[in-house]
């Protein structure tokens, strides 16, 4: 096949996309606007490289930021390149580094079974350390210490360097001391945190030029997605790998750089051409996602930022509906408006999954969640209580972690007396102190408990626990048991289900959860087949984020923060709390650089919407226990008036003057149809006087259809109804909030 024939395979792409696909040699920055098809470009660029015979599949490294994105990228690559697509390295930064460290971590003193500590494990370890160092947690909170340690690792600053820089600053000195003990304890436990995965990979490359050379030779072409979200150590990692061939392609959007609080630095993308000499820049500005009105609003807002390379999104899509700016009385009125709008949309034929509710802070979700629940609207909060954060799941995962790495003191401490074995906190602390003095793990100490007089009274119980763990380790290492069978052995030999039934609330729900974990293990084994070992499973779940579990096919409304929404898209989007002091946050309002990041966050939120965008604000809002009266968000005022349709209640008062800006509203009209008109004030559905419901009543709901009342429980001035609908199943609804009539 000639080069011309190969290029013909990509004729379906637009000219700028084709240009990005065909530019294979040397450094390349693809400035990809929201909805411009960047994943399509990445997949096709890889396909073109392979079809052109420029390298083998394993010579390509494609790095993304989430497991979900990596999985989708890999799947699309395999579809585009059936032969060899599976051999491409398509993974997140953390899993790429973990894979390298599993292979060569022994050069830094780690085994191939090292543990990865998640946030909760880190907190437990730091809590233990500050107690050991007699530091007052009120003066120096655990969260603050971990934040400082993370920032230091981002800059690759060691504990010793931090201590030297601290000089006579007591707070900095204390953090540096905790950092030093923290790293020592991690090393003793054969463990790393997420930041270590990156730092240790770079450290490995710096200390072992032969390993760096091996991977530099292997990766002839490197591609990095979401480059605007990279931090310093991630930049260092990819730049070291790219030194030999120089074929580094980064895809990103400076206008969507919103993770500064995680250490991301926008300078990486802004200075790409200076860092990588001779770099090309290709702009992808055609948007395939949103309507013209939505894009014009996004462009108008982001144009007010100064630190940007500059681009203007455009689309061939329809002009679309105007953006609805809805003013509410308070946060409850705002929540009712959202619930009612979703109900109306579903009644007109939309799915619940078409709707997403976005907010600046998690605290805003409470009122909305209550309104959706009362209205019987199925919904899911992304960033809520993750499956792997549940107590019983953490217990079972801790057992698996200890089997994989018995020197993991944090996980061992969690399960040594769960279920109860008569091993108290005092005994555990003595073992930990002995271990700290010897530079050994707790497991090493309790394995030889008879040798320490301080542990003599508890020696028999400790030895019994060691026999349990040793037996499970032996079972795992024998190769005679699958992962699912090993998991069942843990349940059987610990009597964990009996413990849940006798010691815990809601035991049936908890047992369902541990059974669901068994299902997850079985699915993992099916997906990974011969590679499905215990280390791989633990690594996968440790690197998993809540967004990785997002199921776009489930018919539920989605609620999440604006930060979590990046990379997703929905037909209908609500952005709530469009008020100065809330969005942008009050902490950012005096800092132009911080305001710039908040404006990028607004741009991200706006460009999540495909067909319809609602912006909501309130005249007063209770948040964090106090009521505030905020002005309209400056990001709203940056949207041209002709793009907005203004609805809601804008009654003038001493505290609403900031909203004004010439807006005109009609007060007192009821909201009677699904598509609110400009100037119409929204009112929640009125309580139907004289309407009461009893068990056995047949009702007709505007969304769920016909059903029968199964129970009716008085709650204040309302009634909680449990209704069995013919088609929608059983729902619990508040009588005053549901559109329903008795038949």
Secondary structure, DSSP 8 states (H G I E B T S, - for coil): --HHHHHHTTTTS-HHHHHHHH--SS-EEEEE-TTS-HHHHHHHHHHHHHHTTSS-GGGEEEEESSHHHHHHHHHHHHHH-TTTGGGSEEEEHHHHHHHHHHHHGGGGT--TT-EEE-HHHHHHHHHHHHHHTT--TTTS-HHHHHHHHHHHHHTT--HHHHHHHHTT-HHHHHHHHHHHHHHHHHHHTTEEEHHHHHHHHHHHHHH-HHHHHHHHHH-SEEEESSGGG--HHHHHHHHHHTTTT--EEEEE-GGG---GGGT--THHHHTHHHHSTT-EEEEE-B-SSS-HHHHHHHHHHHTT-SSS-----B-SS-----EEEEEESSHHHHHHHHHHHHHHHHHTT--GGGEEEEESSGGGHHHHHHHHHHTT--EEETTSS-GGGSHHHHHHHHHHHHHH-TT-HHHHHHHTTSS--S--HHHHHHHHHHHHHHT--HHHHHHTGGG-GGGGGGHHHHHHHHHHHHHHHHHHHHT-S-HHHHHHHHHHHHTHHHHHHHHSSSHHHHHHHHHHHHHHHHHHHHHHGGG--HHHHHHHHHT--GGGG--TTS--EEEEEHHHHTT--EEEEEE---BTBBTTBGGGTT-HHHHHHHHHHHHHHHTTEEEEEEEEEESSEEETTEEE---B-HHHHTS-GGGEEEEE-----TTTTTT-TT-----S----SSS--TT---------TT----TT-EEEETTTEEEEEEEEEEETTEEEEEEEETTTEEEEEEGGGS-EEE-
